[in-house]
């Protein structure tokens, strides 16, 4: 399993690792987008706090925390 820490204020690319990936929003929400790096958080999907999202294998995502003092952990290779 790989864990990626996504710092506040920047987009972090989480590459496809060949397995499903779980993104958890613990304590704060985050923005997630596919494709090229977004210019603003508004271009991503807003994931609410205290929820999770499974990204299927084969998809790379960009992630950014919704609050400047938090971070996001992405757990990959769950499938």
MODELLER restraints for C-alpha pairs under 7 A, 6 or more apart:
rsr = mdl.restraints
at = mdl.atoms
rsr.add(forms.Gaussian(group=physical.xy_distance, feature=features.Distance(at['CA:1:A'], at['CA:75:A']), mean=6.73, stdev=0.5))
rsr.add(forms.Gaussian(group=physical.xy_distance, feature=features.Distance(at['CA:1:A'], at['CA:76:A']), mean=5.76, stdev=0.5))
rsr.add(forms.Gaussian(group=physical.xy_distance, feature=features.Distance(at['CA:1:A'], at['CA:77:A']), mean=5.53, stdev=0.5))
rsr.add(forms.Gaussian(group=physical.xy_distance, feature=features.Distance(at['CA:2:A'], at['CA:75:A']), mean=5.87, stdev=0.5))
rsr.add(forms.Gaussian(group=physical.xy_distance, feature=features.Distance(at['CA:2:A'], at['CA:76:A']), mean=5.43, stdev=0.5))
rsr.add(forms.Gaussian(group=physical.xy_distance, feature=features.Distance(at['CA:3:A'], at['CA:73:A']), mean=6.31, stdev=0.5))
rsr.add(forms.Gaussian(group=physical.xy_distance, feature=features.Distance(at['CA:3:A'], at['CA:74:A']), mean=5.50, stdev=0.5))
rsr.add(forms.Gaussian(group=physical.xy_distance, feature=features.Distance(at['CA:3:A'], at['CA:75:A']), mean=4.92, stdev=0.5))
rsr.add(forms.Gaussian(group=physical.xy_distance, feature=features.Distance(at['CA:3:A'], at['CA:76:A']), mean=6.74, stdev=0.5))
rsr.add(forms.Gaussian(group=physical.xy_distance, feature=features.Distance(at['CA:4:A'], at['CA:73:A']), mean=5.48, stdev=0.5))
rsr.add(forms.Gaussian(group=physical.xy_distance, feature=features.Distance(at['CA:4:A'], at['CA:74:A']), mean=5.11, stdev=0.5))
rsr.add(forms.Gaussian(group=physical.xy_distance, feature=features.Distance(at['CA:4:A'], at['CA:75:A']), mean=6.91, stdev=0.5))
rsr.add(forms.Gaussian(group=physical.xy_distance, feature=features.Distance(at['CA:5:A'], at['CA:71:A']), mean=6.56, stdev=0.5))
rsr.add(forms.Gaussian(group=physical.xy_distance, feature=features.Distance(at['CA:5:A'], at['CA:72:A']), mean=5.75, stdev=0.5))
rsr.add(forms.Gaussian(group=physical.xy_distance, feature=features.Distance(at['CA:5:A'], at['CA:73:A']), mean=4.84, stdev=0.5))
rsr.add(forms.Gaussian(group=physical.xy_distance, feature=features.Distance(at['CA:5:A'], at['CA:74:A']), mean=6.79, stdev=0.5))
rsr.add(forms.Gaussian(group=physical.xy_distance, feature=features.Distance(at['CA:6:A'], at['CA:12:A']), mean=5.70, stdev=0.5))
rsr.add(forms.Gaussian(group=physical.xy_distance, feature=features.Distance(at['CA:6:A'], at['CA:63:A']), mean=6.78, stdev=0.5))
rsr.add(forms.Gaussian(group=physical.xy_distance, feature=features.Distance(at['CA:6:A'], at['CA:64:A']), mean=6.47, stdev=0.5))
rsr.add(forms.Gaussian(group=physical.xy_distance, feature=features.Distance(at['CA:6:A'], at['CA:71:A']), mean=5.36, stdev=0.5))
rsr.add(forms.Gaussian(group=physical.xy_distance, feature=features.Distance(at['CA:6:A'], at['CA:72:A']), mean=4.96, stdev=0.5))
rsr.add(forms.Gaussian(group=physical.xy_distance, feature=features.Distance(at['CA:6:A'], at['CA:73:A']), mean=6.35, stdev=0.5))
rsr.add(forms.Gaussian(group=physical.xy_distance, feature=features.Distance(at['CA:7:A'], at['CA:71:A']), mean=5.02, stdev=0.5))
rsr.add(forms.Gaussian(group=physical.xy_distance, feature=features.Distance(at['CA:8:A'], at['CA:64:A']), mean=6.33, stdev=0.5))
rsr.add(forms.Gaussian(group=physical.xy_distance, feature=features.Distance(at['CA:8:A'], at['CA:65:A']), mean=5.38, stdev=0.5))
rsr.add(forms.Gaussian(group=physical.xy_distance, feature=features.Distance(at['CA:8:A'], at['CA:67:A']), mean=6.84, stdev=0.5))
rsr.add(forms.Gaussian(group=physical.xy_distance, feature=features.Distance(at['CA:8:A'], at['CA:68:A']), mean=4.89, stdev=0.5))
rsr.add(forms.Gaussian(group=physical.xy_distance, feature=features.Distance(at['CA:8:A'], at['CA:69:A']), mean=6.46, stdev=0.5))
rsr.add(forms.Gaussian(group=physical.xy_distance, feature=features.Distance(at['CA:8:A'], at['CA:70:A']), mean=6.19, stdev=0.5))
rsr.add(forms.Gaussian(group=physical.xy_distance, feature=features.Distance(at['CA:8:A'], at['CA:71:A']), mean=5.83, stdev=0.5))
rsr.add(forms.Gaussian(group=physical.xy_distance, feature=features.Distance(at['CA:9:A'], at['CA:64:A']), mean=6.74, stdev=0.5))
rsr.add(forms.Gaussian(group=physical.xy_distance, feature=features.Distance(at['CA:9:A'], at['CA:68:A']), mean=6.05, stdev=0.5))
rsr.add(forms.Gaussian(group=physical.xy_distance, feature=features.Distance(at['CA:10:A'], at['CA:64:A']), mean=5.98, stdev=0.5))
rsr.add(forms.Gaussian(group=physical.xy_distance, feature=features.Distance(at['CA:11:A'], at['CA:62:A']), mean=5.85, stdev=0.5))
rsr.add(forms.Gaussian(group=physical.xy_distance, feature=features.Distance(at['CA:11:A'], at['CA:63:A']), mean=5.42, stdev=0.5))
rsr.add(forms.Gaussian(group=physical.xy_distance, feature=features.Distance(at['CA:11:A'], at['CA:64:A']), mean=4.94, stdev=0.5))
rsr.add(forms.Gaussian(group=physical.xy_distance, feature=features.Distance(at['CA:12:A'], at['CA:62:A']), mean=5.39, stdev=0.5))
rsr.add(forms.Gaussian(group=physical.xy_distance, feature=features.Distance(at['CA:12:A'], at['CA:63:A']), mean=5.27, stdev=0.5))
rsr.add(forms.Gaussian(group=physical.xy_distance, feature=features.Distance(at['CA:12:A'], at['CA:64:A']), mean=6.46, stdev=0.5))
rsr.add(forms.Gaussian(group=physical.xy_distance, feature=features.Distance(at['CA:13:A'], at['CA:61:A']), mean=5.92, stdev=0.5))
rsr.add(forms.Gaussian(group=physical.xy_distance, feature=features.Distance(at['CA:13:A'], at['CA:62:A']), mean=4.53, stdev=0.5))
rsr.add(forms.Gaussian(group=physical.xy_distance, feature=features.Distance(at['CA:13:A'], at['CA:63:A']), mean=6.59, stdev=0.5))
rsr.add(forms.Gaussian(group=physical.xy_distance, feature=features.Distance(at['CA:14:A'], at['CA:60:A']), mean=5.76, stdev=0.5))
rsr.add(forms.Gaussian(group=physical.xy_distance, feature=features.Distance(at['CA:14:A'], at['CA:61:A']), mean=5.35, stdev=0.5))
rsr.add(forms.Gaussian(group=physical.xy_distance, feature=features.Distance(at['CA:14:A'], at['CA:62:A']), mean=6.10, stdev=0.5))
rsr.add(forms.Gaussian(group=physical.xy_distance, feature=features.Distance(at['CA:15:A'], at['CA:60:A']), mean=4.48, stdev=0.5))
rsr.add(forms.Gaussian(group=physical.xy_distance, feature=features.Distance(at['CA:15:A'], at['CA:61:A']), mean=6.58, stdev=0.5))
rsr.add(forms.Gaussian(group=physical.xy_distance, feature=features.Distance(at['CA:16:A'], at['CA:57:A']), mean=6.49, stdev=0.5))
rsr.add(forms.Gaussian(group=physical.xy_distance, feature=features.Distance(at['CA:16:A'], at['CA:58:A']), mean=5.50, stdev=0.5))
rsr.add(forms.Gaussian(group=physical.xy_distance, feature=features.Distance(at['CA:16:A'], at['CA:59:A']), mean=5.39, stdev=0.5))
rsr.add(forms.Gaussian(group=physical.xy_distance, feature=features.Distance(at['CA:16:A'], at['CA:60:A']), mean=4.63, stdev=0.5))
rsr.add(forms.Gaussian(group=physical.xy_distance, feature=features.Distance(at['CA:17:A'], at['CA:76:A']), mean=6.80, stdev=0.5))
rsr.add(forms.Gaussian(group=physical.xy_distance, feature=features.Distance(at['CA:17:A'], at['CA:77:A']), mean=6.60, stdev=0.5))
rsr.add(forms.Gaussian(group=physical.xy_distance, feature=features.Distance(at['CA:18:A'], at['CA:57:A']), mean=5.36, stdev=0.5))
rsr.add(forms.Gaussian(group=physical.xy_distance, feature=features.Distance(at['CA:18:A'], at['CA:58:A']), mean=6.23, stdev=0.5))
rsr.add(forms.Gaussian(group=physical.xy_distance, feature=features.Distance(at['CA:18:A'], at['CA:77:A']), mean=6.84, stdev=0.5))
rsr.add(forms.Gaussian(group=physical.xy_distance, feature=features.Distance(at['CA:19:A'], at['CA:57:A']), mean=4.53, stdev=0.5))
rsr.add(forms.Gaussian(group=physical.xy_distance, feature=features.Distance(at['CA:19:A'], at['CA:76:A']), mean=6.56, stdev=0.5))
rsr.add(forms.Gaussian(group=physical.xy_distance, feature=features.Distance(at['CA:19:A'], at['CA:77:A']), mean=4.31, stdev=0.5))
rsr.add(forms.Gaussian(group=physical.xy_distance, feature=features.Distance(at['CA:19:A'], at['CA:78:A']), mean=6.27, stdev=0.5))
rsr.add(forms.Gaussian(group=physical.xy_distance, feature=features.Distance(at['CA:19:A'], at['CA:79:A']), mean=5.46, stdev=0.5))
rsr.add(forms.Gaussian(group=physical.xy_distance, feature=features.Distance(at['CA:20:A'], at['CA:54:A']), mean=6.71, stdev=0.5))
rsr.add(forms.Gaussian(group=physical.xy_distance, feature=features.Distance(at['CA:20:A'], at['CA:55:A']), mean=5.76, stdev=0.5))
rsr.add(forms.Gaussian(group=physical.xy_distance, feature=features.Distance(at['CA:20:A'], at['CA:56:A']), mean=4.59, stdev=0.5))
rsr.add(forms.Gaussian(group=physical.xy_distance, feature=features.Distance(at['CA:20:A'], at['CA:57:A']), mean=4.55, stdev=0.5))
rsr.add(forms.Gaussian(group=physical.xy_distance, feature=features.Distance(at['CA:20:A'], at['CA:76:A']), mean=6.15, stdev=0.5))
rsr.add(forms.Gaussian(group=physical.xy_distance, feature=features.Distance(at['CA:20:A'], at['CA:77:A']), mean=5.44, stdev=0.5))
rsr.add(forms.Gaussian(group=physical.xy_distance, feature=features.Distance(at['CA:20:A'], at['CA:78:A']), mean=5.43, stdev=0.5))
rsr.add(forms.Gaussian(group=physical.xy_distance, feature=features.Distance(at['CA:20:A'], at['CA:79:A']), mean=5.17, stdev=0.5))
rsr.add(forms.Gaussian(group=physical.xy_distance, feature=features.Distance(at['CA:21:A'], at['CA:54:A']), mean=5.55, stdev=0.5))
rsr.add(forms.Gaussian(group=physical.xy_distance, feature=features.Distance(at['CA:21:A'], at['CA:55:A']), mean=5.01, stdev=0.5))
rsr.add(forms.Gaussian(group=physical.xy_distance, feature=features.Distance(at['CA:21:A'], at['CA:56:A']), mean=6.43, stdev=0.5))
rsr.add(forms.Gaussian(group=physical.xy_distance, feature=features.Distance(at['CA:21:A'], at['CA:75:A']), mean=5.71, stdev=0.5))
rsr.add(forms.Gaussian(group=physical.xy_distance, feature=features.Distance(at['CA:21:A'], at['CA:76:A']), mean=4.08, stdev=0.5))
rsr.add(forms.Gaussian(group=physical.xy_distance, feature=features.Distance(at['CA:21:A'], at['CA:77:A']), mean=5.92, stdev=0.5))
rsr.add(forms.Gaussian(group=physical.xy_distance, feature=features.Distance(at['CA:21:A'], at['CA:78:A']), mean=6.08, stdev=0.5))
rsr.add(forms.Gaussian(group=physical.xy_distance, feature=features.Distance(at['CA:22:A'], at['CA:52:A']), mean=6.80, stdev=0.5))
rsr.add(forms.Gaussian(group=physical.xy_distance, feature=features.Distance(at['CA:22:A'], at['CA:53:A']), mean=5.78, stdev=0.5))
rsr.add(forms.Gaussian(group=physical.xy_distance, feature=features.Distance(at['CA:22:A'], at['CA:54:A']), mean=4.58, stdev=0.5))
rsr.add(forms.Gaussian(group=physical.xy_distance, feature=features.Distance(at['CA:22:A'], at['CA:55:A']), mean=6.33, stdev=0.5))
rsr.add(forms.Gaussian(group=physical.xy_distance, feature=features.Distance(at['CA:22:A'], at['CA:74:A']), mean=6.11, stdev=0.5))
rsr.add(forms.Gaussian(group=physical.xy_distance, feature=features.Distance(at['CA:22:A'], at['CA:75:A']), mean=5.23, stdev=0.5))
rsr.add(forms.Gaussian(group=physical.xy_distance, feature=features.Distance(at['CA:22:A'], at['CA:76:A']), mean=6.16, stdev=0.5))
rsr.add(forms.Gaussian(group=physical.xy_distance, feature=features.Distance(at['CA:23:A'], at['CA:52:A']), mean=5.44, stdev=0.5))
rsr.add(forms.Gaussian(group=physical.xy_distance, feature=features.Distance(at['CA:23:A'], at['CA:53:A']), mean=5.18, stdev=0.5))
rsr.add(forms.Gaussian(group=physical.xy_distance, feature=features.Distance(at['CA:23:A'], at['CA:54:A']), mean=6.27, stdev=0.5))
rsr.add(forms.Gaussian(group=physical.xy_distance, feature=features.Distance(at['CA:23:A'], at['CA:73:A']), mean=6.75, stdev=0.5))
rsr.add(forms.Gaussian(group=physical.xy_distance, feature=features.Distance(at['CA:23:A'], at['CA:74:A']), mean=4.87, stdev=0.5))
rsr.add(forms.Gaussian(group=physical.xy_distance, feature=features.Distance(at['CA:23:A'], at['CA:75:A']), mean=6.43, stdev=0.5))
rsr.add(forms.Gaussian(group=physical.xy_distance, feature=features.Distance(at['CA:24:A'], at['CA:51:A']), mean=6.10, stdev=0.5))
rsr.add(forms.Gaussian(group=physical.xy_distance, feature=features.Distance(at['CA:24:A'], at['CA:52:A']), mean=4.25, stdev=0.5))
rsr.add(forms.Gaussian(group=physical.xy_distance, feature=features.Distance(at['CA:24:A'], at['CA:53:A']), mean=6.55, stdev=0.5))
rsr.add(forms.Gaussian(group=physical.xy_distance, feature=features.Distance(at['CA:24:A'], at['CA:73:A']), mean=6.68, stdev=0.5))
rsr.add(forms.Gaussian(group=physical.xy_distance, feature=features.Distance(at['CA:24:A'], at['CA:74:A']), mean=6.84, stdev=0.5))
rsr.add(forms.Gaussian(group=physical.xy_distance, feature=features.Distance(at['CA:25:A'], at['CA:48:A']), mean=6.84, stdev=0.5))
rsr.add(forms.Gaussian(group=physical.xy_distance, feature=features.Distance(at['CA:25:A'], at['CA:49:A']), mean=4.98, stdev=0.5))
rsr.add(forms.Gaussian(group=physical.xy_distance, feature=features.Distance(at['CA:25:A'], at['CA:50:A']), mean=5.17, stdev=0.5))
rsr.add(forms.Gaussian(group=physical.xy_distance, feature=features.Distance(at['CA:25:A'], at['CA:51:A']), mean=5.40, stdev=0.5))
rsr.add(forms.Gaussian(group=physical.xy_distance, feature=features.Distance(at['CA:25:A'], at['CA:52:A']), mean=5.90, stdev=0.5))
rsr.add(forms.Gaussian(group=physical.xy_distance, feature=features.Distance(at['CA:25:A'], at['CA:72:A']), mean=6.64, stdev=0.5))
rsr.add(forms.Gaussian(group=physical.xy_distance, feature=features.Distance(at['CA:26:A'], at['CA:49:A']), mean=5.95, stdev=0.5))
rsr.add(forms.Gaussian(group=physical.xy_distance, feature=features.Distance(at['CA:26:A'], at['CA:50:A']), mean=4.93, stdev=0.5))
rsr.add(forms.Gaussian(group=physical.xy_distance, feature=features.Distance(at['CA:27:A'], at['CA:49:A']), mean=5.69, stdev=0.5))
rsr.add(forms.Gaussian(group=physical.xy_distance, feature=features.Distance(at['CA:27:A'], at['CA:50:A']), mean=6.08, stdev=0.5))
rsr.add(forms.Gaussian(group=physical.xy_distance, feature=features.Distance(at['CA:28:A'], at['CA:49:A']), mean=4.51, stdev=0.5))
rsr.add(forms.Gaussian(group=physical.xy_distance, feature=features.Distance(at['CA:28:A'], at['CA:66:A']), mean=6.67, stdev=0.5))
rsr.add(forms.Gaussian(group=physical.xy_distance, feature=features.Distance(at['CA:28:A'], at['CA:67:A']), mean=6.78, stdev=0.5))
rsr.add(forms.Gaussian(group=physical.xy_distance, feature=features.Distance(at['CA:28:A'], at['CA:70:A']), mean=6.93, stdev=0.5))
rsr.add(forms.Gaussian(group=physical.xy_distance, feature=features.Distance(at['CA:29:A'], at['CA:47:A']), mean=5.37, stdev=0.5))
rsr.add(forms.Gaussian(group=physical.xy_distance, feature=features.Distance(at['CA:29:A'], at['CA:48:A']), mean=4.56, stdev=0.5))
rsr.add(forms.Gaussian(group=physical.xy_distance, feature=features.Distance(at['CA:29:A'], at['CA:49:A']), mean=4.05, stdev=0.5))
rsr.add(forms.Gaussian(group=physical.xy_distance, feature=features.Distance(at['CA:29:A'], at['CA:65:A']), mean=6.33, stdev=0.5))
rsr.add(forms.Gaussian(group=physical.xy_distance, feature=features.Distance(at['CA:29:A'], at['CA:66:A']), mean=5.33, stdev=0.5))
rsr.add(forms.Gaussian(group=physical.xy_distance, feature=features.Distance(at['CA:30:A'], at['CA:46:A']), mean=5.94, stdev=0.5))
rsr.add(forms.Gaussian(group=physical.xy_distance, feature=features.Distance(at['CA:30:A'], at['CA:47:A']), mean=5.24, stdev=0.5))
rsr.add(forms.Gaussian(group=physical.xy_distance, feature=features.Distance(at['CA:30:A'], at['CA:48:A']), mean=6.88, stdev=0.5))
rsr.add(forms.Gaussian(group=physical.xy_distance, feature=features.Distance(at['CA:30:A'], at['CA:63:A']), mean=6.92, stdev=0.5))
rsr.add(forms.Gaussian(group=physical.xy_distance, feature=features.Distance(at['CA:30:A'], at['CA:64:A']), mean=5.61, stdev=0.5))
rsr.add(forms.Gaussian(group=physical.xy_distance, feature=features.Distance(at['CA:30:A'], at['CA:65:A']), mean=4.15, stdev=0.5))
rsr.add(forms.Gaussian(group=physical.xy_distance, feature=features.Distance(at['CA:30:A'], at['CA:66:A']), mean=4.50, stdev=0.5))
rsr.add(forms.Gaussian(group=physical.xy_distance, feature=features.Distance(at['CA:31:A'], at['CA:41:A']), mean=6.16, stdev=0.5))
rsr.add(forms.Gaussian(group=physical.xy_distance, feature=features.Distance(at['CA:31:A'], at['CA:44:A']), mean=5.36, stdev=0.5))
rsr.add(forms.Gaussian(group=physical.xy_distance, feature=features.Distance(at['CA:31:A'], at['CA:45:A']), mean=5.34, stdev=0.5))
rsr.add(forms.Gaussian(group=physical.xy_distance, feature=features.Distance(at['CA:31:A'], at['CA:46:A']), mean=4.61, stdev=0.5))
rsr.add(forms.Gaussian(group=physical.xy_distance, feature=features.Distance(at['CA:31:A'], at['CA:47:A']), mean=5.87, stdev=0.5))
rsr.add(forms.Gaussian(group=physical.xy_distance, feature=features.Distance(at['CA:31:A'], at['CA:63:A']), mean=5.63, stdev=0.5))
rsr.add(forms.Gaussian(group=physical.xy_distance, feature=features.Distance(at['CA:31:A'], at['CA:64:A']), mean=5.21, stdev=0.5))
rsr.add(forms.Gaussian(group=physical.xy_distance, feature=features.Distance(at['CA:31:A'], at['CA:65:A']), mean=6.22, stdev=0.5))
rsr.add(forms.Gaussian(group=physical.xy_distance, feature=features.Distance(at['CA:31:A'], at['CA:66:A']), mean=6.42, stdev=0.5))
rsr.add(forms.Gaussian(group=physical.xy_distance, feature=features.Distance(at['CA:32:A'], at['CA:44:A']), mean=5.12, stdev=0.5))
rsr.add(forms.Gaussian(group=physical.xy_distance, feature=features.Distance(at['CA:32:A'], at['CA:45:A']), mean=5.19, stdev=0.5))
rsr.add(forms.Gaussian(group=physical.xy_distance, feature=features.Distance(at['CA:32:A'], at['CA:46:A']), mean=6.66, stdev=0.5))
rsr.add(forms.Gaussian(group=physical.xy_distance, feature=features.Distance(at['CA:32:A'], at['CA:61:A']), mean=6.52, stdev=0.5))
rsr.add(forms.Gaussian(group=physical.xy_distance, feature=features.Distance(at['CA:32:A'], at['CA:62:A']), mean=5.53, stdev=0.5))
rsr.add(forms.Gaussian(group=physical.xy_distance, feature=features.Distance(at['CA:32:A'], at['CA:63:A']), mean=4.56, stdev=0.5))
rsr.add(forms.Gaussian(group=physical.xy_distance, feature=features.Distance(at['CA:32:A'], at['CA:64:A']), mean=6.65, stdev=0.5))
rsr.add(forms.Gaussian(group=physical.xy_distance, feature=features.Distance(at['CA:33:A'], at['CA:44:A']), mean=4.57, stdev=0.5))
rsr.add(forms.Gaussian(group=physical.xy_distance, feature=features.Distance(at['CA:33:A'], at['CA:45:A']), mean=6.10, stdev=0.5))
rsr.add(forms.Gaussian(group=physical.xy_distance, feature=features.Distance(at['CA:33:A'], at['CA:61:A']), mean=5.55, stdev=0.5))
rsr.add(forms.Gaussian(group=physical.xy_distance, feature=features.Distance(at['CA:33:A'], at['CA:62:A']), mean=5.10, stdev=0.5))
rsr.add(forms.Gaussian(group=physical.xy_distance, feature=features.Distance(at['CA:33:A'], at['CA:63:A']), mean=6.64, stdev=0.5))
rsr.add(forms.Gaussian(group=physical.xy_distance, feature=features.Distance(at['CA:34:A'], at['CA:60:A']), mean=6.32, stdev=0.5))
rsr.add(forms.Gaussian(group=physical.xy_distance, feature=features.Distance(at['CA:34:A'], at['CA:61:A']), mean=4.66, stdev=0.5))
rsr.add(forms.Gaussian(group=physical.xy_distance, feature=features.Distance(at['CA:34:A'], at['CA:62:A']), mean=6.11, stdev=0.5))
rsr.add(forms.Gaussian(group=physical.xy_distance, feature=features.Distance(at['CA:37:A'], at['CA:62:A']), mean=6.48, stdev=0.5))
rsr.add(forms.Gaussian(group=physical.xy_distance, feature=features.Distance(at['CA:65:A'], at['CA:71:A']), mean=5.66, stdev=0.5))
rsr.add(forms.Gaussian(group=physical.xy_distance, feature=features.Distance(at['CA:65:A'], at['CA:72:A']), mean=6.10, stdev=0.5))
